[in-house]
Amino acid sequence: MTKNRTIKLLASGLVLLFSASVASAGPIYLEVANPRICKIEVTVGANAPNGPARAYADLERDERVKFDADKICFRKTVGDDECSAGMTEWICCESAPGEEKVCLVP
């Protein structure tokens, strides 16, 4: 095998390897099943649920919020219409490359 051909094969292999590693996952849709939830908090990214949370309120039944990420975590207020109550534990959803995922908020 010639030196140029070896270099080309190695370069091609590296391009394929890099392409596979940067394939993005998602999107993930957060879908609300109970419209009486006062507030939902969502964190996005590989370190979720650690990180800043975005709050969503007044979401309608079957409303979907789209996140272009491979992982999201969410929690909701405890009890219906109880904004002063505490929050549930975090629930996380992840998607695989090329997969569209729906996470249902009960």
Sequence and secondary structure as in RCSB ss.txt:
>XXXX:A:sequence
MTKNRTIKLLASGLVLLFSASVASAGPIYLEVANPRICKIEVTVGANAPNGPARAYADLERDERVKFDADKICFR
KTVGDDECSAGMTEWICCESAPGEEKVCLVP
>XXXX:A:secstr
  HHHHHHHHHHHHHHHHHHHT  B  EEEEES TT  EEEEEESTTTTSS  EEEES  TT EEEE SSEEEEE
EBSSTT TTS B   EEEE  BT  EEEEE 
